[in-house]
Amino acid sequence: MLDLNQKLPNFPTIKTERLLLRKILPKDAEALFVVYSDPDVVAGHGRPPFQTVDQAQQLIEEFDQSFQEKKRIRWAITRQGEDKLLGTCGFHRIVPYHFRAEIGYDLASSEWRQGITSEAVRAIVQFGLAEIGFHRIEAIVDPDNAASAALLRKVGFTEEGFLRQRFYDNGRFVDDWFFSILKTEIDKVR
Ligand SMILES: CC(C)(COP(=O)(O)OP(=O)(O)OC[C@H]1O[C@@H](n2cnc3c(N)ncnc32)[C@H](O)[C@@H]1OP(=O)(O)O)[C@@H](O)C(=O)NCCC(=O)NCCS
């Protein structure tokens, strides 16, 4: 069984070529609100866009609490040298007994198509497999979300198939499209 208290005693900061992935802090509430109030970003979340900055503040507290409980880890995506939160990424639905987690990510729409999320996802997948010790990282995508599926393939995930009408979103049941990457495939991360 994975011992997350031992693997993640403190919140880890990760540097990539252009980015700094760091803990999400109360000062990020406005920037987080920009991301989660954008209907284009939250389409497929199964929840409506945020209406108030308070909701972002509340989410930041939840991120902090769930990291302390080692249930979830969510990084702020920032450019090195600029502290502004551009988006978030991380692991949730962590199951230590099965060495497994689900990955999630989102980015402010003003920043799309610059390779930012794939750079962040590549880094946290490597960290998750090599440092945290996950055996399997899975991603669940809305079948309408071609961008996310393409990103996962680009980074090295394998498509596994659809679970029928597993997700209720905005008045309709939609399939869940599963992707995964295994620890033995760490060399595929690119
Ligand atoms: C999905 C998302 C995170 C992509 O972020 P991004 O930083 O723009 O992605 P990248 O620039 O790293 O793109 C990586 C690859 O993804 C694919 N991709 C990204 N945006 C795409 C789009 N709009 N259409 C088609 N493919 C797209 C491309 O293959 C791209 O590689 P390329 O630029 O070499 O062609 C962003 O669109 C987003 O935040 N969407 C809403 C939230 C979301 O869907 N989260 C995931 C839920 S499963």
The ligand as a Gaussian input file, in Angstrom:
#p B3LYP/6-31G(d) Opt

LIG

0 1
 C       -7.819000      20.554000     -22.504000
 C       -6.955000      21.781000     -22.125000
 C       -6.475000      21.598000     -20.707000
 C       -5.782000      21.843000     -23.100000
 O       -4.888000      22.836000     -22.624000
 P       -3.778000      23.501000     -23.580000
 O       -2.732000      24.096000     -22.692000
 O       -4.434000      24.381000     -24.554000
 O       -3.193000      22.206000     -24.308000
 P       -1.787000      22.128000     -25.054000
 O       -1.504000      23.444000     -25.715000
 O       -0.781000      21.574000     -24.126000
 O       -2.120000      21.087000     -26.177000
 C       -1.648000      19.766000     -26.155000
 C       -2.327000      18.996000     -27.260000
 O       -3.716000      18.868000     -26.958000
 C       -4.442000      18.961000     -28.193000
 N       -5.326000      20.118000     -28.141000
 C       -5.287000      21.147000     -27.252000
 N       -6.304000      21.999000     -27.510000
 C       -6.970000      21.499000     -28.556000
 C       -8.135000      21.898000     -29.261000
 N       -8.791000      23.013000     -28.936000
 N       -8.557000      21.128000     -30.283000
 C       -7.919000      19.995000     -30.620000
 N       -6.801000      19.545000     -29.992000
 C       -6.356000      20.284000     -28.964000
 C       -3.443000      19.050000     -29.312000
 O       -3.102000      17.737000     -29.718000
 C       -2.264000      19.689000     -28.609000
 O       -1.056000      19.384000     -29.210000
 P       -0.514000      20.302000     -30.431000
 O       -0.624000      21.717000     -29.978000
 O        0.897000      19.844000     -30.600000
 O       -1.405000      19.995000     -31.582000
 C       -7.759000      23.100000     -22.229000
 O       -8.365000      23.133000     -23.484000
 C       -8.814000      23.225000     -21.142000
 O       -8.569000      23.756000     -20.061000
 N      -10.035000      22.733000     -21.429000
 C      -11.123000      22.775000     -20.454000
 C      -10.873000      21.893000     -19.256000
 C      -10.707000      20.444000     -19.609000
 O      -11.190000      19.972000     -20.618000
 N      -10.015000      19.714000     -18.742000
 C       -9.778000      18.305000     -18.918000
 C      -10.946000      17.510000     -18.439000
 S      -10.705000      15.772000     -18.774000

